[in-house]
Amino acid sequence: MGGRSLGRRFGWLWAAYAASAFGTRFAFDAFSLIAIVVLGAGTAEVSLLAAAGLVVGAVVALPLGPWVEFRRKRPVMIAMDLVRFVALLTVPVAYAFGLLGFAQLLAVSVVVAAADITFLAASGAFLKTLLPREDLLVANARFESTTWTATVLGPPLGGFAVGLFGPVITIAADAVSYLLSAAGIRAVGGSEPPPAKPDGPRLTGRDLREGWRFILAHPLLRPLFVNTIVVNGLIMATAPLFAVLMLGQLGFAPWEYAVAFAVPCLGGLIGARLSRPLVTRYGRDKVLFVSGWLRVCWPVGLVFIQPGVPGLVLVIVVELCLITCIGVFNPVLATSRLEQVPLDRAARTLSAWSIAGKLTTASLTALWGLLATFTGPRAAVGIAGALMLATPLLLPRNRRTPVPVSEHVDQQSGSRPGDPVAGGGEGLLRAGSRLPGGDGSRLDRDPGRSGAAGGPAEPHDP
């Protein structure tokens, strides 16, 4: 990244992202902790809190993607930050007055999940207009580095704060981080190109389906979409099972579990910093394909964990390799995706991608929980790892990618409908000397982790 300046407006956007990313990681697993410690919730209730927030939030957000498409994106992003600020702030307020209940936690998790998806849809389209194509990969790598820095620092600091001030302090901090994010996005200033105009006065079924229709009809996005949601879903589905295996059956201490998944997050920083140089040297198609393969080679190794120091070292090594590959893959995937999406479909496409990812994660988490009741957690983790080894077959390779035509001019980049997209044409996305960029989905800071059970090596939703 080399300290390259992307301008004052991007600086404010990056600061807003950093504030909210650290807030979320500071509040890592806070809702589950409150449900257990404050409300005395059991395993079933905690699982319901984790899954229901994703599923119901995704359903609620379904019509919001098309709604965002036809509005200016920065005001929508600010509004969604303020919605999350208010929703999360109700938790410490209710706790202070002795009114906090499980139903409120569930409602807040749904509101936050829906706002997360809406923010993501708006932010991807906004970044596409904010920076020229040649700067987008730099921006995406910076967002990715910030995510992993927050992941390394946030959870231990949050745990320390909980020990000093009680379980709701991290939720309050997360709420304030959204307020800071809204202030940063407002400070971005500037203008946006006019949003797309709807075909009629009301949203139609076609508007709701447009994002999925575009993804599934696109020869590059379709395999990337299926590969990404399956891999991310399988990684997240095994997270609670591996926690049971380490903390329960193998007897690791909580601090050992924390170390096992905090230290490897440094690999995300390494991977994010490597993504741009690797694309410059080898081309984006090769980096996307190779890192996509490598990121799924490691999880199956977790099945060999044993008690004691050797097992702890095994987990750290496996997770370090996994997260480093994810750190390379995510910015390049995000880049490839948005460059293939016309500006007038960006919000609907990113919303559809995010909704499908959350629903897939929730479904696979429930399915693997059921599987583990019959096979045990170790075997269930091994089955997921084995299945992941087959997912690279879904990655596209040596494909001539069509360049979509948008009705809108990409601001600052100077491109117009029909202009060639950087990297489009030869091979998958032959980038070589024309370094392209990212899509702004890194502005999604893996939200909802304060309200849902998290896990090792969370792959985000690029």
Contacts in CASP RR format, 6 or more apart in sequence:
PFRMAT RR
TARGET T0000
AUTHOR 0000-0000-0000
METHOD contacts of the structure
MODEL  1
MGGRSLGRRFGWLWAAYAASAFGTRFAFDAFSLIAIVVLGAGTAEVSLLA
AAGLVVGAVVALPLGPWVEFRRKRPVMIAMDLVRFVALLTVPVAYAFGLL
GFAQLLAVSVVVAAADITFLAASGAFLKTLLPREDLLVANARFESTTWTA
TVLGPPLGGFAVGLFGPVITIAADAVSYLLSAAGIRAVGGSEPPPAKPDG
PRLTGRDLREGWRFILAHPLLRPLFVNTIVVNGLIMATAPLFAVLMLGQL
GFAPWEYAVAFAVPCLGGLIGARLSRPLVTRYGRDKVLFVSGWLRVCWPV
GLVFIQPGVPGLVLVIVVELCLITCIGVFNPVLATSRLEQVPLDRAARTL
SAWSIAGKLTTASLTALWGLLATFTGPRAAVGIAGALMLATPLLLPRNRR
TPVPVSEHVDQQSGSRPGDPVAGGGEGLLRAGSRLPGGDGSRLDRDPGRS
GAAGGPAEPHDP
1 138 0 8 1.000
1 141 0 8 1.000
1 142 0 8 1.000
1 145 0 8 1.000
1 273 0 8 1.000
1 276 0 8 1.000
4 135 0 8 1.000
4 138 0 8 1.000
6 14 0 8 1.000
6 131 0 8 1.000
6 135 0 8 1.000
6 138 0 8 1.000
6 139 0 8 1.000
9 130 0 8 1.000
9 188 0 8 1.000
9 189 0 8 1.000
9 190 0 8 1.000
10 130 0 8 1.000
10 131 0 8 1.000
10 135 0 8 1.000
10 139 0 8 1.000
12 184 0 8 1.000
12 185 0 8 1.000
12 187 0 8 1.000
12 188 0 8 1.000
12 189 0 8 1.000
13 127 0 8 1.000
13 130 0 8 1.000
13 184 0 8 1.000
13 185 0 8 1.000
13 188 0 8 1.000
13 443 0 8 1.000
14 139 0 8 1.000
14 142 0 8 1.000
14 143 0 8 1.000
14 146 0 8 1.000
15 184 0 8 1.000
16 180 0 8 1.000
16 181 0 8 1.000
16 182 0 8 1.000
16 183 0 8 1.000
16 184 0 8 1.000
16 185 0 8 1.000
16 187 0 8 1.000
16 188 0 8 1.000
17 143 0 8 1.000
17 146 0 8 1.000
17 181 0 8 1.000
17 442 0 8 1.000
17 443 0 8 1.000
17 445 0 8 1.000
18 146 0 8 1.000
18 150 0 8 1.000
19 177 0 8 1.000
19 180 0 8 1.000
19 181 0 8 1.000
19 184 0 8 1.000
20 81 0 8 1.000
20 177 0 8 1.000
20 178 0 8 1.000
20 180 0 8 1.000
20 181 0 8 1.000
20 445 0 8 1.000
20 447 0 8 1.000
21 146 0 8 1.000
21 147 0 8 1.000
21 150 0 8 1.000
21 445 0 8 1.000
22 150 0 8 1.000
22 153 0 8 1.000
22 154 0 8 1.000
22 177 0 8 1.000
23 150 0 8 1.000
23 154 0 8 1.000
23 173 0 8 1.000
23 174 0 8 1.000
23 176 0 8 1.000
23 177 0 8 1.000
23 450 0 8 1.000
24 150 0 8 1.000
24 174 0 8 1.000
24 177 0 8 1.000
24 445 0 8 1.000
24 446 0 8 1.000
24 447 0 8 1.000
24 448 0 8 1.000
24 449 0 8 1.000
24 450 0 8 1.000
25 150 0 8 1.000
25 151 0 8 1.000
25 153 0 8 1.000
25 154 0 8 1.000
25 155 0 8 1.000
25 449 0 8 1.000
26 154 0 8 1.000
26 155 0 8 1.000
26 157 0 8 1.000
26 158 0 8 1.000
26 161 0 8 1.000
26 170 0 8 1.000
26 173 0 8 1.000
26 174 0 8 1.000
26 177 0 8 1.000
27 158 0 8 1.000
27 170 0 8 1.000
27 171 0 8 1.000
27 173 0 8 1.000
27 174 0 8 1.000
27 449 0 8 1.000
27 450 0 8 1.000
27 451 0 8 1.000
28 154 0 8 1.000
28 155 0 8 1.000
28 158 0 8 1.000
28 170 0 8 1.000
28 449 0 8 1.000
28 450 0 8 1.000
28 454 0 8 1.000
29 155 0 8 1.000
29 449 0 8 1.000
29 450 0 8 1.000
29 451 0 8 1.000
29 453 0 8 1.000
29 454 0 8 1.000
30 167 0 8 1.000
30 168 0 8 1.000
30 170 0 8 1.000
30 171 0 8 1.000
30 174 0 8 1.000
30 450 0 8 1.000
30 451 0 8 1.000
31 49 0 8 1.000
31 105 0 8 1.000
31 108 0 8 1.000
31 109 0 8 1.000
31 171 0 8 1.000
31 450 0 8 1.000
31 451 0 8 1.000
31 452 0 8 1.000
32 46 0 8 1.000
32 49 0 8 1.000
32 50 0 8 1.000
32 451 0 8 1.000
32 452 0 8 1.000
32 453 0 8 1.000
32 454 0 8 1.000
33 162 0 8 1.000
33 167 0 8 1.000
34 91 0 8 1.000
34 95 0 8 1.000
34 100 0 8 1.000
34 105 0 8 1.000
34 167 0 8 1.000
34 168 0 8 1.000
34 171 0 8 1.000
35 41 0 8 1.000
35 42 0 8 1.000
35 45 0 8 1.000
35 46 0 8 1.000
35 49 0 8 1.000
35 102 0 8 1.000
35 105 0 8 1.000
36 42 0 8 1.000
36 46 0 8 1.000
37 167 0 8 1.000
38 95 0 8 1.000
38 100 0 8 1.000
38 167 0 8 1.000
38 168 0 8 1.000
39 45 0 8 1.000
39 100 0 8 1.000
39 101 0 8 1.000
39 102 0 8 1.000
39 105 0 8 1.000
41 49 0 8 1.000
41 102 0 8 1.000
45 102 0 8 1.000
46 453 0 8 1.000
47 240 0 8 1.000
47 366 0 8 1.000
47 453 0 8 1.000
48 106 0 8 1.000
49 102 0 8 1.000
49 105 0 8 1.000
49 106 0 8 1.000
49 109 0 8 1.000
49 451 0 8 1.000
49 452 0 8 1.000
49 453 0 8 1.000
50 365 0 8 1.000
50 451 0 8 1.000
50 452 0 8 1.000
50 453 0 8 1.000
50 454 0 8 1.000
51 362 0 8 1.000
51 365 0 8 1.000
51 366 0 8 1.000
51 452 0 8 1.000
52 106 0 8 1.000
52 109 0 8 1.000
52 110 0 8 1.000
53 106 0 8 1.000
53 109 0 8 1.000
53 110 0 8 1.000
53 113 0 8 1.000
53 451 0 8 1.000
53 452 0 8 1.000
54 113 0 8 1.000
54 358 0 8 1.000
54 359 0 8 1.000
54 361 0 8 1.000
54 362 0 8 1.000
54 452 0 8 1.000
55 358 0 8 1.000
55 359 0 8 1.000
55 362 0 8 1.000
56 110 0 8 1.000
56 113 0 8 1.000
57 110 0 8 1.000
57 111 0 8 1.000
57 113 0 8 1.000
57 114 0 8 1.000
57 117 0 8 1.000
57 358 0 8 1.000
58 113 0 8 1.000
58 114 0 8 1.000
58 117 0 8 1.000
58 354 0 8 1.000
58 355 0 8 1.000
58 358 0 8 1.000
58 359 0 8 1.000
58 362 0 8 1.000
60 110 0 8 1.000
60 113 0 8 1.000
60 114 0 8 1.000
61 113 0 8 1.000
61 114 0 8 1.000
61 116 0 8 1.000
61 117 0 8 1.000
61 118 0 8 1.000
61 351 0 8 1.000
61 354 0 8 1.000
61 355 0 8 1.000
62 208 0 8 1.000
62 355 0 8 1.000
63 203 0 8 1.000
63 208 0 8 1.000
64 114 0 8 1.000
64 117 0 8 1.000
64 118 0 8 1.000
64 121 0 8 1.000
64 351 0 8 1.000
65 117 0 8 1.000
65 118 0 8 1.000
65 121 0 8 1.000
65 347 0 8 1.000
65 348 0 8 1.000
65 351 0 8 1.000
65 352 0 8 1.000
66 198 0 8 1.000
66 203 0 8 1.000
66 207 0 8 1.000
66 208 0 8 1.000
66 210 0 8 1.000
66 347 0 8 1.000
66 348 0 8 1.000
66 351 0 8 1.000
67 203 0 8 1.000
68 76 0 8 1.000
68 118 0 8 1.000
68 121 0 8 1.000
68 122 0 8 1.000
68 125 0 8 1.000
68 347 0 8 1.000
68 348 0 8 1.000
68 351 0 8 1.000
69 121 0 8 1.000
69 125 0 8 1.000
69 195 0 8 1.000
69 196 0 8 1.000
69 207 0 8 1.000
69 344 0 8 1.000
69 345 0 8 1.000
69 346 0 8 1.000
69 347 0 8 1.000
69 348 0 8 1.000
70 195 0 8 1.000
70 196 0 8 1.000
70 197 0 8 1.000
70 198 0 8 1.000
71 195 0 8 1.000
72 192 0 8 1.000
72 195 0 8 1.000
73 122 0 8 1.000
73 123 0 8 1.000
73 124 0 8 1.000
73 125 0 8 1.000
73 126 0 8 1.000
73 129 0 8 1.000
73 192 0 8 1.000
73 195 0 8 1.000
73 347 0 8 1.000
74 122 0 8 1.000
74 126 0 8 1.000
74 185 0 8 1.000
74 186 0 8 1.000
74 188 0 8 1.000
74 189 0 8 1.000
74 192 0 8 1.000
76 118 0 8 1.000
76 119 0 8 1.000
76 122 0 8 1.000
77 119 0 8 1.000
77 122 0 8 1.000
77 123 0 8 1.000
77 126 0 8 1.000
77 182 0 8 1.000
77 185 0 8 1.000
78 182 0 8 1.000
78 185 0 8 1.000
78 186 0 8 1.000
80 115 0 8 1.000
80 116 0 8 1.000
80 118 0 8 1.000
80 119 0 8 1.000
80 122 0 8 1.000
81 119 0 8 1.000
81 178 0 8 1.000
81 179 0 8 1.000
81 181 0 8 1.000
81 182 0 8 1.000
81 185 0 8 1.000
82 178 0 8 1.000
82 179 0 8 1.000
82 182 0 8 1.000
83 111 0 8 1.000
83 115 0 8 1.000
84 111 0 8 1.000
84 112 0 8 1.000
84 115 0 8 1.000
84 116 0 8 1.000
84 119 0 8 1.000
84 175 0 8 1.000
84 178 0 8 1.000
84 447 0 8 1.000
85 175 0 8 1.000
85 176 0 8 1.000
85 178 0 8 1.000
85 179 0 8 1.000
85 182 0 8 1.000
86 175 0 8 1.000
87 108 0 8 1.000
87 111 0 8 1.000
87 112 0 8 1.000
87 115 0 8 1.000
88 108 0 8 1.000
88 112 0 8 1.000
88 171 0 8 1.000
88 172 0 8 1.000
88 174 0 8 1.000
88 175 0 8 1.000
88 178 0 8 1.000
88 450 0 8 1.000
89 172 0 8 1.000
89 175 0 8 1.000
90 104 0 8 1.000
90 108 0 8 1.000
91 100 0 8 1.000
91 104 0 8 1.000
91 105 0 8 1.000
91 108 0 8 1.000
91 168 0 8 1.000
91 171 0 8 1.000
91 172 0 8 1.000
91 175 0 8 1.000
92 168 0 8 1.000
92 169 0 8 1.000
92 171 0 8 1.000
92 172 0 8 1.000
92 175 0 8 1.000
94 100 0 8 1.000
94 101 0 8 1.000
94 104 0 8 1.000
95 168 0 8 1.000
105 451 0 8 1.000
108 451 0 8 1.000
109 448 0 8 1.000
109 451 0 8 1.000
109 452 0 8 1.000
112 447 0 8 1.000
112 448 0 8 1.000
112 450 0 8 1.000
112 451 0 8 1.000
113 358 0 8 1.000
113 447 0 8 1.000
113 448 0 8 1.000
116 354 0 8 1.000
116 444 0 8 1.000
116 447 0 8 1.000
116 448 0 8 1.000
117 351 0 8 1.000
117 354 0 8 1.000
117 355 0 8 1.000
117 358 0 8 1.000
118 351 0 8 1.000
119 443 0 8 1.000
119 444 0 8 1.000
119 447 0 8 1.000
120 350 0 8 1.000
120 351 0 8 1.000
120 354 0 8 1.000
120 441 0 8 1.000
120 443 0 8 1.000
120 444 0 8 1.000
120 461 0 8 1.000
121 346 0 8 1.000
121 347 0 8 1.000
121 348 0 8 1.000
121 350 0 8 1.000
121 351 0 8 1.000
121 354 0 8 1.000
122 347 0 8 1.000
123 440 0 8 1.000
123 441 0 8 1.000
123 443 0 8 1.000
123 444 0 8 1.000
124 338 0 8 1.000
124 346 0 8 1.000
124 347 0 8 1.000
124 350 0 8 1.000
124 439 0 8 1.000
124 440 0 8 1.000
124 441 0 8 1.000
124 443 0 8 1.000
125 343 0 8 1.000
125 346 0 8 1.000
125 347 0 8 1.000
125 350 0 8 1.000
126 192 0 8 1.000
126 440 0 8 1.000
127 136 0 8 1.000
127 139 0 8 1.000
127 338 0 8 1.000
127 438 0 8 1.000
127 439 0 8 1.000
127 440 0 8 1.000
127 443 0 8 1.000
128 136 0 8 1.000
128 338 0 8 1.000
128 343 0 8 1.000
128 346 0 8 1.000
128 410 0 8 1.000
128 439 0 8 1.000
128 440 0 8 1.000
129 192 0 8 1.000
129 193 0 8 1.000
129 343 0 8 1.000
129 410 0 8 1.000
129 411 0 8 1.000
129 412 0 8 1.000
130 188 0 8 1.000
130 411 0 8 1.000
130 412 0 8 1.000
131 139 0 8 1.000
131 412 0 8 1.000
131 413 0 8 1.000
132 410 0 8 1.000
132 412 0 8 1.000
132 413 0 8 1.000
132 414 0 8 1.000
133 339 0 8 1.000
133 410 0 8 1.000
133 413 0 8 1.000
133 415 0 8 1.000
133 421 0 8 1.000
133 422 0 8 1.000
133 436 0 8 1.000
133 437 0 8 1.000
134 422 0 8 1.000
134 434 0 8 1.000
134 435 0 8 1.000
134 436 0 8 1.000
134 437 0 8 1.000
135 437 0 8 1.000
136 335 0 8 1.000
136 338 0 8 1.000
136 339 0 8 1.000
136 436 0 8 1.000
136 437 0 8 1.000
136 438 0 8 1.000
136 439 0 8 1.000
136 440 0 8 1.000
137 275 0 8 1.000
137 276 0 8 1.000
137 279 0 8 1.000
137 331 0 8 1.000
137 332 0 8 1.000
137 335 0 8 1.000
137 435 0 8 1.000
137 436 0 8 1.000
137 437 0 8 1.000
137 438 0 8 1.000
138 276 0 8 1.000
138 437 0 8 1.000
139 437 0 8 1.000
139 438 0 8 1.000
139 440 0 8 1.000
139 442 0 8 1.000
140 275 0 8 1.000
140 330 0 8 1.000
140 331 0 8 1.000
140 334 0 8 1.000
140 335 0 8 1.000
140 437 0 8 1.000
140 438 0 8 1.000
140 439 0 8 1.000
140 440 0 8 1.000
140 442 0 8 1.000
141 272 0 8 1.000
141 273 0 8 1.000
141 275 0 8 1.000
141 276 0 8 1.000
141 331 0 8 1.000
142 272 0 8 1.000
143 331 0 8 1.000
143 440 0 8 1.000
143 442 0 8 1.000
143 443 0 8 1.000
144 268 0 8 1.000
144 271 0 8 1.000
144 272 0 8 1.000
144 275 0 8 1.000
144 327 0 8 1.000
144 330 0 8 1.000
144 331 0 8 1.000
144 442 0 8 1.000
145 268 0 8 1.000
145 269 0 8 1.000
145 272 0 8 1.000
145 273 0 8 1.000
147 442 0 8 1.000
147 445 0 8 1.000
147 446 0 8 1.000
147 460 0 8 1.000
148 265 0 8 1.000
148 266 0 8 1.000
148 267 0 8 1.000
148 268 0 8 1.000
148 269 0 8 1.000
148 272 0 8 1.000
148 323 0 8 1.000
148 327 0 8 1.000
149 269 0 8 1.000
150 445 0 8 1.000
151 262 0 8 1.000
151 265 0 8 1.000
151 458 0 8 1.000
152 262 0 8 1.000
152 263 0 8 1.000
152 265 0 8 1.000
152 266 0 8 1.000
152 269 0 8 1.000
155 258 0 8 1.000
155 262 0 8 1.000
156 258 0 8 1.000
156 262 0 8 1.000
158 170 0 8 1.000
158 173 0 8 1.000
159 170 0 8 1.000
161 169 0 8 1.000
161 170 0 8 1.000
161 173 0 8 1.000
162 169 0 8 1.000
162 170 0 8 1.000
170 450 0 8 1.000
171 450 0 8 1.000
174 450 0 8 1.000
192 411 0 8 1.000
193 343 0 8 1.000
193 408 0 8 1.000
193 409 0 8 1.000
193 411 0 8 1.000
194 408 0 8 1.000
196 343 0 8 1.000
196 344 0 8 1.000
196 345 0 8 1.000
196 407 0 8 1.000
196 408 0 8 1.000
198 207 0 8 1.000
199 207 0 8 1.000
207 348 0 8 1.000
210 345 0 8 1.000
210 348 0 8 1.000
210 349 0 8 1.000
210 352 0 8 1.000
211 345 0 8 1.000
211 348 0 8 1.000
211 349 0 8 1.000
211 351 0 8 1.000
211 352 0 8 1.000
212 352 0 8 1.000
212 356 0 8 1.000
214 221 0 8 1.000
214 341 0 8 1.000
214 345 0 8 1.000
214 348 0 8 1.000
214 349 0 8 1.000
214 352 0 8 1.000
215 221 0 8 1.000
215 222 0 8 1.000
215 225 0 8 1.000
215 349 0 8 1.000
215 352 0 8 1.000
215 353 0 8 1.000
216 222 0 8 1.000
216 225 0 8 1.000
218 340 0 8 1.000
218 402 0 8 1.000
218 404 0 8 1.000
219 396 0 8 1.000
219 399 0 8 1.000
219 401 0 8 1.000
219 402 0 8 1.000
220 336 0 8 1.000
220 340 0 8 1.000
220 396 0 8 1.000
220 399 0 8 1.000
220 401 0 8 1.000
220 428 0 8 1.000
220 429 0 8 1.000
221 337 0 8 1.000
221 340 0 8 1.000
221 341 0 8 1.000
221 349 0 8 1.000
223 394 0 8 1.000
223 395 0 8 1.000
223 396 0 8 1.000
224 333 0 8 1.000
224 336 0 8 1.000
224 337 0 8 1.000
224 395 0 8 1.000
224 396 0 8 1.000
225 353 0 8 1.000
225 356 0 8 1.000
226 394 0 8 1.000
227 292 0 8 1.000
227 391 0 8 1.000
227 392 0 8 1.000
227 394 0 8 1.000
227 395 0 8 1.000
228 333 0 8 1.000
228 357 0 8 1.000
228 462 0 8 1.000
229 353 0 8 1.000
229 356 0 8 1.000
229 357 0 8 1.000
229 360 0 8 1.000
229 361 0 8 1.000
230 360 0 8 1.000
230 391 0 8 1.000
230 394 0 8 1.000
231 295 0 8 1.000
231 296 0 8 1.000
231 388 0 8 1.000
231 391 0 8 1.000
231 459 0 8 1.000
232 357 0 8 1.000
232 360 0 8 1.000
232 361 0 8 1.000
232 459 0 8 1.000
232 460 0 8 1.000
232 461 0 8 1.000
233 357 0 8 1.000
233 360 0 8 1.000
233 361 0 8 1.000
233 364 0 8 1.000
233 365 0 8 1.000
234 299 0 8 1.000
234 364 0 8 1.000
234 368 0 8 1.000
234 384 0 8 1.000
234 385 0 8 1.000
234 387 0 8 1.000
234 388 0 8 1.000
234 391 0 8 1.000
235 299 0 8 1.000
235 384 0 8 1.000
235 388 0 8 1.000
235 456 0 8 1.000
235 457 0 8 1.000
235 458 0 8 1.000
235 459 0 8 1.000
236 361 0 8 1.000
236 364 0 8 1.000
236 365 0 8 1.000
236 454 0 8 1.000
236 455 0 8 1.000
236 458 0 8 1.000
236 459 0 8 1.000
237 361 0 8 1.000
237 364 0 8 1.000
237 365 0 8 1.000
237 367 0 8 1.000
237 368 0 8 1.000
237 369 0 8 1.000
237 384 0 8 1.000
238 299 0 8 1.000
238 302 0 8 1.000
238 368 0 8 1.000
238 380 0 8 1.000
238 381 0 8 1.000
238 384 0 8 1.000
238 385 0 8 1.000
239 453 0 8 1.000
239 454 0 8 1.000
239 455 0 8 1.000
239 456 0 8 1.000
239 458 0 8 1.000
240 365 0 8 1.000
240 369 0 8 1.000
240 453 0 8 1.000
240 454 0 8 1.000
240 455 0 8 1.000
241 368 0 8 1.000
241 369 0 8 1.000
241 372 0 8 1.000
241 376 0 8 1.000
241 377 0 8 1.000
241 380 0 8 1.000
241 381 0 8 1.000
242 302 0 8 1.000
242 377 0 8 1.000
242 381 0 8 1.000
242 455 0 8 1.000
242 456 0 8 1.000
243 257 0 8 1.000
243 455 0 8 1.000
244 372 0 8 1.000
244 377 0 8 1.000
245 305 0 8 1.000
245 377 0 8 1.000
245 378 0 8 1.000
245 381 0 8 1.000
246 252 0 8 1.000
246 256 0 8 1.000
246 257 0 8 1.000
246 260 0 8 1.000
246 305 0 8 1.000
246 315 0 8 1.000
247 254 0 8 1.000
247 257 0 8 1.000
249 377 0 8 1.000
249 378 0 8 1.000
250 305 0 8 1.000
250 306 0 8 1.000
250 307 0 8 1.000
250 308 0 8 1.000
251 307 0 8 1.000
252 260 0 8 1.000
252 307 0 8 1.000
252 308 0 8 1.000
252 312 0 8 1.000
256 312 0 8 1.000
259 312 0 8 1.000
259 316 0 8 1.000
260 312 0 8 1.000
260 315 0 8 1.000
260 316 0 8 1.000
260 319 0 8 1.000
260 456 0 8 1.000
261 315 0 8 1.000
261 319 0 8 1.000
261 455 0 8 1.000
261 456 0 8 1.000
261 457 0 8 1.000
263 316 0 8 1.000
263 320 0 8 1.000
264 316 0 8 1.000
264 319 0 8 1.000
264 320 0 8 1.000
264 322 0 8 1.000
264 323 0 8 1.000
264 457 0 8 1.000
265 323 0 8 1.000
266 320 0 8 1.000
267 320 0 8 1.000
267 323 0 8 1.000
267 324 0 8 1.000
267 327 0 8 1.000
268 323 0 8 1.000
268 324 0 8 1.000
268 326 0 8 1.000
268 327 0 8 1.000
270 324 0 8 1.000
270 327 0 8 1.000
271 324 0 8 1.000
271 325 0 8 1.000
271 326 0 8 1.000
271 327 0 8 1.000
271 328 0 8 1.000
272 327 0 8 1.000
272 328 0 8 1.000
272 330 0 8 1.000
272 331 0 8 1.000
274 328 0 8 1.000
275 287 0 8 1.000
275 327 0 8 1.000
275 328 0 8 1.000
275 331 0 8 1.000
275 332 0 8 1.000
276 331 0 8 1.000
276 435 0 8 1.000
278 287 0 8 1.000
278 328 0 8 1.000
279 287 0 8 1.000
279 332 0 8 1.000
279 431 0 8 1.000
279 432 0 8 1.000
279 435 0 8 1.000
279 436 0 8 1.000
280 432 0 8 1.000
280 433 0 8 1.000
280 435 0 8 1.000
282 432 0 8 1.000
283 430 0 8 1.000
283 431 0 8 1.000
283 432 0 8 1.000
284 332 0 8 1.000
284 335 0 8 1.000
284 336 0 8 1.000
284 423 0 8 1.000
284 428 0 8 1.000
284 429 0 8 1.000
284 430 0 8 1.000
284 431 0 8 1.000
284 432 0 8 1.000
284 436 0 8 1.000
285 397 0 8 1.000
285 398 0 8 1.000
285 427 0 8 1.000
285 428 0 8 1.000
285 429 0 8 1.000
285 430 0 8 1.000
285 431 0 8 1.000
287 328 0 8 1.000
287 332 0 8 1.000
288 329 0 8 1.000
288 332 0 8 1.000
288 333 0 8 1.000
288 336 0 8 1.000
288 395 0 8 1.000
288 428 0 8 1.000
288 429 0 8 1.000
289 392 0 8 1.000
289 395 0 8 1.000
289 396 0 8 1.000
289 397 0 8 1.000
289 428 0 8 1.000
291 325 0 8 1.000
291 327 0 8 1.000
291 328 0 8 1.000
291 329 0 8 1.000
291 332 0 8 1.000
292 325 0 8 1.000
292 329 0 8 1.000
292 392 0 8 1.000
292 395 0 8 1.000
293 392 0 8 1.000
293 395 0 8 1.000
294 321 0 8 1.000
294 325 0 8 1.000
295 322 0 8 1.000
295 325 0 8 1.000
295 326 0 8 1.000
295 329 0 8 1.000
296 385 0 8 1.000
296 388 0 8 1.000
296 389 0 8 1.000
296 391 0 8 1.000
296 392 0 8 1.000
297 321 0 8 1.000
297 389 0 8 1.000
298 318 0 8 1.000
298 319 0 8 1.000
298 321 0 8 1.000
298 322 0 8 1.000
298 325 0 8 1.000
299 318 0 8 1.000
299 322 0 8 1.000
299 381 0 8 1.000
299 384 0 8 1.000
299 385 0 8 1.000
299 388 0 8 1.000
300 382 0 8 1.000
300 385 0 8 1.000
300 386 0 8 1.000
300 388 0 8 1.000
300 389 0 8 1.000
301 314 0 8 1.000
301 318 0 8 1.000
301 382 0 8 1.000
301 385 0 8 1.000
302 314 0 8 1.000
302 315 0 8 1.000
302 318 0 8 1.000
302 381 0 8 1.000
302 382 0 8 1.000
302 385 0 8 1.000
303 378 0 8 1.000
303 379 0 8 1.000
303 381 0 8 1.000
303 382 0 8 1.000
303 385 0 8 1.000
304 314 0 8 1.000
305 311 0 8 1.000
305 314 0 8 1.000
305 315 0 8 1.000
305 378 0 8 1.000
306 314 0 8 1.000
315 456 0 8 1.000
319 456 0 8 1.000
319 457 0 8 1.000
322 457 0 8 1.000
323 457 0 8 1.000
326 457 0 8 1.000
326 459 0 8 1.000
326 460 0 8 1.000
330 442 0 8 1.000
330 459 0 8 1.000
330 460 0 8 1.000
330 462 0 8 1.000
331 438 0 8 1.000
331 442 0 8 1.000
331 462 0 8 1.000
333 462 0 8 1.000
334 438 0 8 1.000
334 439 0 8 1.000
334 440 0 8 1.000
334 441 0 8 1.000
334 442 0 8 1.000
334 462 0 8 1.000
335 436 0 8 1.000
335 437 0 8 1.000
335 438 0 8 1.000
335 439 0 8 1.000
336 428 0 8 1.000
336 429 0 8 1.000
337 353 0 8 1.000
337 438 0 8 1.000
337 439 0 8 1.000
337 441 0 8 1.000
337 462 0 8 1.000
338 346 0 8 1.000
338 350 0 8 1.000
338 437 0 8 1.000
338 438 0 8 1.000
338 439 0 8 1.000
338 440 0 8 1.000
338 441 0 8 1.000
339 421 0 8 1.000
339 422 0 8 1.000
339 423 0 8 1.000
339 424 0 8 1.000
339 429 0 8 1.000
339 436 0 8 1.000
339 437 0 8 1.000
339 438 0 8 1.000
339 439 0 8 1.000
340 401 0 8 1.000
340 403 0 8 1.000
340 404 0 8 1.000
340 421 0 8 1.000
341 349 0 8 1.000
341 350 0 8 1.000
341 404 0 8 1.000
341 439 0 8 1.000
342 404 0 8 1.000
342 405 0 8 1.000
342 406 0 8 1.000
342 407 0 8 1.000
342 408 0 8 1.000
343 406 0 8 1.000
343 407 0 8 1.000
343 408 0 8 1.000
343 410 0 8 1.000
344 406 0 8 1.000
344 407 0 8 1.000
344 408 0 8 1.000
345 404 0 8 1.000
345 406 0 8 1.000
350 439 0 8 1.000
350 441 0 8 1.000
353 441 0 8 1.000
353 461 0 8 1.000
354 444 0 8 1.000
354 461 0 8 1.000
357 461 0 8 1.000
358 461 0 8 1.000
368 380 0 8 1.000
368 384 0 8 1.000
369 380 0 8 1.000
371 380 0 8 1.000
371 383 0 8 1.000
372 379 0 8 1.000
372 380 0 8 1.000
375 383 0 8 1.000
396 428 0 8 1.000
397 428 0 8 1.000
398 427 0 8 1.000
398 428 0 8 1.000
399 427 0 8 1.000
399 428 0 8 1.000
400 425 0 8 1.000
400 426 0 8 1.000
400 427 0 8 1.000
401 424 0 8 1.000
401 425 0 8 1.000
401 427 0 8 1.000
401 428 0 8 1.000
401 429 0 8 1.000
403 418 0 8 1.000
403 420 0 8 1.000
403 421 0 8 1.000
403 424 0 8 1.000
403 425 0 8 1.000
404 421 0 8 1.000
405 417 0 8 1.000
405 418 0 8 1.000
406 417 0 8 1.000
407 417 0 8 1.000
408 417 0 8 1.000
409 415 0 8 1.000
409 416 0 8 1.000
409 417 0 8 1.000
415 421 0 8 1.000
421 436 0 8 1.000
422 431 0 8 1.000
422 434 0 8 1.000
422 435 0 8 1.000
422 436 0 8 1.000
422 437 0 8 1.000
423 429 0 8 1.000
423 430 0 8 1.000
423 431 0 8 1.000
423 432 0 8 1.000
423 434 0 8 1.000
423 436 0 8 1.000
424 430 0 8 1.000
429 436 0 8 1.000
441 461 0 8 1.000
441 462 0 8 1.000
442 460 0 8 1.000
442 462 0 8 1.000
444 460 0 8 1.000
444 461 0 8 1.000
446 458 0 8 1.000
446 460 0 8 1.000
446 461 0 8 1.000
449 458 0 8 1.000
END
